[in-house]
């Protein structure tokens, strides 16, 4: 992947710096990454790279290299790659920097390189970075938000079964997003679903398809769920020292209880559902359950079942 990115950057830099259209042969002989290729291999790779740039919003255009239009070359118009100055104030740029560094999707930090185009800068690294994990399934947040805002019916697959829901609200809880509402055929019974377990989400029908109950609160509904009323169990996990802060952010009642012989951090984490298992599996080699044995055994079973 890094080779592809490097080649795309080289290609774009060459086209941007050129003062006149450049031919495919000039690109082949000049841009690193296209050397030592047969004619067919070069054209395949060049077409894929043009498609990749097109997906990024950068369209390569063709112009004649001479007045007689005998030969044609490629150019990238400035409007295809230059960012329009948004006129942000210093306070707005600072807020944007903080937002980019705080928001995380599925536990992984957002890219901050785009800030440089807006006149912003990176935050200095700290031992305990700030973070707001958007949780797994966050790629569907926009769709759920639209369904809630417009009072639209949403259709999706959940545990292999097709479902429809009049979406009342959404809420983030213990590292996961949930959305809640009523099924059209079972009005009155509010159901809650975890977003990262839903597949093939799509909006159906027109806006304002149903009324939302007065005083409805997704937070109150989630707090009333059976697993939220259970007394929390406690587990010991060992995780890499660099991600201990993230685990503590995701489980606010977690606390550090020691250090392992390998330099990892040992945390005591309270949990009431399988969210802890999901997190440990998601972190791959970055975390392991030490205790209790039954939770560790369940994690092993899930890992083996997923092979």
C-alpha positions in Angstrom: 0.0 0.0 0.0 2.8 2.4 0.9 4.3 1.8 -2.6 1.0 2.8 -4.3 0.7 5.9 -2.2 4.2 7.0 -2.9 3.7 6.5 -6.6 0.5 8.5 -6.6 2.2 11.3 -4.8 5.2 11.2 -7.2 2.7 11.3 -10.2 0.7 14.2 -8.8 3.8 16.2 -7.9 5.2 15.7 -11.4 2.0 16.8 -13.1 1.5 19.8 -10.8 5.1 21.0 -11.3 5.0 20.6 -15.1 4.4 23.8 -17.0 3.0 22.0 -20.0 1.1 18.8 -20.7 3.2 15.7 -20.2 2.7 12.5 -22.3 2.2 9.0 -21.0 5.8 8.1 -22.2 7.2 11.1 -20.2 5.4 9.9 -17.1 6.6 6.3 -17.7 10.2 7.5 -18.0 10.2 10.1 -15.2 7.9 9.1 -12.4 9.3 6.6 -9.9 7.2 3.5 -9.7 6.6 3.0 -13.4 10.1 1.9 -14.4 10.9 -1.5 -15.8 7.3 -2.2 -16.8 6.1 -3.7 -20.1 3.8 -1.6 -22.2 0.8 -3.5 -21.1 1.7 -3.5 -17.4 2.4 0.3 -17.5 -0.9 1.1 -19.1 -2.8 -1.1 -16.6 -1.0 0.5 -13.6 -1.4 4.0 -15.0 -5.1 3.6 -15.6 -5.5 2.3 -12.0 -3.6 5.3 -10.7 -5.8 7.7 -12.6 -8.9 6.0 -11.2 -7.5 6.3 -7.7 -6.8 10.0 -8.1 -10.3 10.5 -9.6 -11.8 8.9 -6.4 -9.8 11.5 -4.4 -11.4 14.3 -6.5 -8.3 14.9 -8.6 -9.1 14.5 -12.3 -6.3 14.2 -14.9 -7.2 16.0 -18.0 -5.7 15.8 -21.5 -4.5 18.7 -23.5 -2.6 19.0 -26.8 1.1 19.4 -26.5 1.3 21.5 -29.7 -0.8 23.8 -31.7 -1.5 21.1 -34.3 -2.9 18.7 -31.8 -0.7 15.9 -33.0 0.3 14.7 -29.5 -1.6 14.9 -26.3 -0.5 15.0 -22.7 -1.9 15.1 -19.2 -2.4 18.1 -16.9 -4.0 18.7 -13.5 -5.9 22.0 -13.4 -5.3 24.0 -10.2 -9.0 23.8 -9.4 -8.7 20.1 -9.1 -6.2 20.0 -6.2 -5.9 23.4 -4.6 -7.9 24.0 -1.4 -10.0 27.2 -1.2 -9.0 29.4 1.7 -11.9 29.0 4.1 -11.0 32.2 6.1 -10.7 30.5 9.5 -9.8 32.6 12.5 -7.0 31.5 14.9 -9.7 30.4 17.4 -11.5 28.3 14.7 -8.2 26.6 13.6 -7.4 25.8 17.2 -10.8 24.2 17.7 -10.4 22.2 14.5 -7.0 20.9 15.6 -8.5 19.8 19.0 -11.4 18.1 17.2 -9.2 16.2 14.8 -7.0 15.0 17.6 -9.8 14.0 19.9 -12.1 12.1 17.5 -11.2 8.5 16.9 -13.0 5.9 14.9 -12.9 2.3 16.2 -10.0 3.3 18.5 -7.7 4.5 15.8 -6.8 8.2 15.5 -8.0 10.4 12.7 -5.5 11.7 10.1 -4.4 15.2 10.8 -2.5 16.0 7.6 -5.5 17.9 6.1 -5.1 20.5 8.9 -1.9 21.8 7.2 -4.0 22.8 4.1 -6.2 24.9 6.4 -3.3 26.7 8.1 -3.5 24.5 11.2 -0.9 22.4 12.9 -0.5 19.2 14.9 -0.8 19.1 18.6 2.4 18.2 20.5 2.5 14.6 21.5 1.7 13.9 25.1 1.9 10.8 27.3 -1.9 10.8 27.7 -3.6 12.0 24.5 -7.1 13.3 24.6 -9.6 11.1 22.7 -13.3 10.5 22.0 -13.7 7.1 20.5 -16.5 7.0 18.0 -16.7 3.2 18.3 -17.1 0.4 15.8 -19.8 0.9 13.2 -19.1 4.7 13.1 -19.1 4.6 9.3 -23.0 4.3 9.5 -23.4 7.1 12.0 -24.4 9.6 9.3 -27.2 7.3 8.0 -28.6 6.7 11.5 -28.4 10.4 12.3 -30.3 11.2 9.1 -33.0 8.5 10.0 -33.4 10.0 13.4 -33.4 13.6 12.2 -35.8 13.1 9.3 -38.0 10.5 11.1 -37.3 8.0 8.3 -37.7 4.2 8.4 -34.5 2.4 8.3 -34.0 -1.2 7.0 -31.1 -3.4 8.0 -29.8 -6.9 8.7 -29.3 -7.9 12.4 -28.0 -11.3 13.3 -29.0 -12.6 9.9 -32.6 -11.3 10.1 -34.1 -8.5 8.1 -35.6 -5.7 10.3 -37.2 -2.3 9.9 -37.2 0.4 12.5 -38.7 3.8 13.1 -35.6 5.3 14.5 -36.2 7.4 17.6 -32.7 8.1 18.7 -29.0 7.0 19.0 -26.6 7.0 21.9 -22.9 6.1 22.6 -22.4 3.8 25.5 -19.3 2.0 26.7 -17.5 2.2 23.4 -20.5 1.3 21.2 -23.1 3.1 19.3 -26.7 2.0 19.8 -29.9 3.1 17.9 -33.4 2.6 19.2 -37.0 2.9 18.0 -40.1 0.8 17.2 -40.7 -1.8 14.5 -43.7 -0.7 12.4 -45.5 -3.9 13.0 -44.9 -3.8 16.7 -45.7 -0.2 17.6 -45.2 0.6 21.3 -42.3 -1.7 22.0 -39.0 0.1 21.9 -36.1 -2.0 20.7 -32.4 -1.2 20.8 -29.7 -2.4 18.4 -25.9 -2.1 18.5 -24.8 -0.3 15.4 -21.6 -2.4 14.7 -23.8 -5.6 14.5 -26.1 -4.2 11.9 -25.4 -4.7 8.2 -26.8 -3.4 4.9 -28.4 -0.3 6.4 -30.6 1.7 4.1 -33.3 4.4 4.4 -36.7 3.7 3.0 -39.8 5.8 2.5 -40.3 9.5 2.9 -39.3 11.8 5.8 -41.8 12.5 8.7 -43.0 8.9 8.4 -43.8 8.6 12.1 -44.0 10.8 15.3 -41.3 10.6 17.9 -42.7 10.1 21.5 -42.6 13.3 23.5 -39.8 13.3 26.0 -38.1 10.3 24.5 -34.4 9.8 25.6 -32.1 7.2 24.1 -29.9 7.6 27.2 -32.8 6.6 29.5 -33.7 3.6 27.4 -30.2 2.3 27.4 -29.9 2.8 31.2 -33.0 0.6 31.6 -31.7 -2.3 29.6 -31.2 -5.5 31.6 -27.4 -5.8 31.1 -27.0 -2.2 32.3 -28.9 -3.0 35.6 -26.6 -5.9 36.4 -23.8 -5.5 39.0 -20.6 -5.1 37.1 -18.1 -7.9 37.0 -14.4 -7.1 37.1 -11.6 -8.4 34.9 -7.9 -8.0 34.8 -6.3 -7.3 31.4 -2.8 -6.6 30.3 -2.4 -4.1 27.5 0.4 -2.2 25.8 1.5 0.8 27.9 0.7 3.1 25.0 -3.0 2.2 24.8 -3.8 2.0 28.5 -5.2 5.6 28.3 -7.6 4.5 25.6 -8.9 1.6 27.6 -9.4 3.8 30.6 -11.3 6.3 28.4 -13.6 3.6 27.1 -14.2 2.1 30.5 -14.3 5.2 32.9 -14.2 3.0 36.0 -11.1 1.1 34.9 -8.0 1.6 37.0 -4.3 0.8 36.7 -3.2 -1.9 39.2 0.3 -2.6 38.2 2.9 -3.3 35.5 3.7 -6.6 33.9 7.3 -8.1 33.5 7.2 -7.2 29.8 6.4 -3.5 30.4 2.7 -3.7 29.8 0.0 -2.1 31.9 -2.3 -4.2 34.0 -5.8 -2.7 34.4 -8.8 -3.7 36.5 -11.9 -3.2 34.2 -15.5 -3.4 35.4 -17.9 -4.7 32.7 -21.5 -5.9 32.4 -21.7 -7.2 28.9 -19.5 -8.5 26.1 -18.1 -5.1 25.3 -14.9 -5.9 27.0 -14.4 -9.0 24.9 -15.1 -7.0 21.7 -12.5 -4.5 22.8 -9.8 -7.0 23.5 -10.4 -8.9 20.3 -10.3 -5.5 18.4 -6.9 -4.6 20.0 -5.5 -7.9 18.6 -2.0 -8.4 20.2 -2.3 -5.1 22.1 -4.3 -6.6 25.0 -5.0 -9.9 26.7 -7.4 -11.0 29.4 -5.7 -12.3 32.6 -8.7 -13.0 34.8 -11.3 -14.3 35.3 -10.6 -17.7 33.6 -14.2 -18.0 32.2 -13.9 -14.7 30.4 -10.5 -15.7 29.0 -11.9 -19.0 27.9 -14.8 -17.3 26.1 -12.3 -15.0 24.3 -10.3 -18.0 23.1 -13.5 -19.7 22.0 -14.5 -16.7 19.9 -11.1 -16.3 18.4 -11.0 -20.0 17.4 -14.5 -19.8 15.9 -13.5 -16.8 13.8 -10.6 -18.6 12.2 
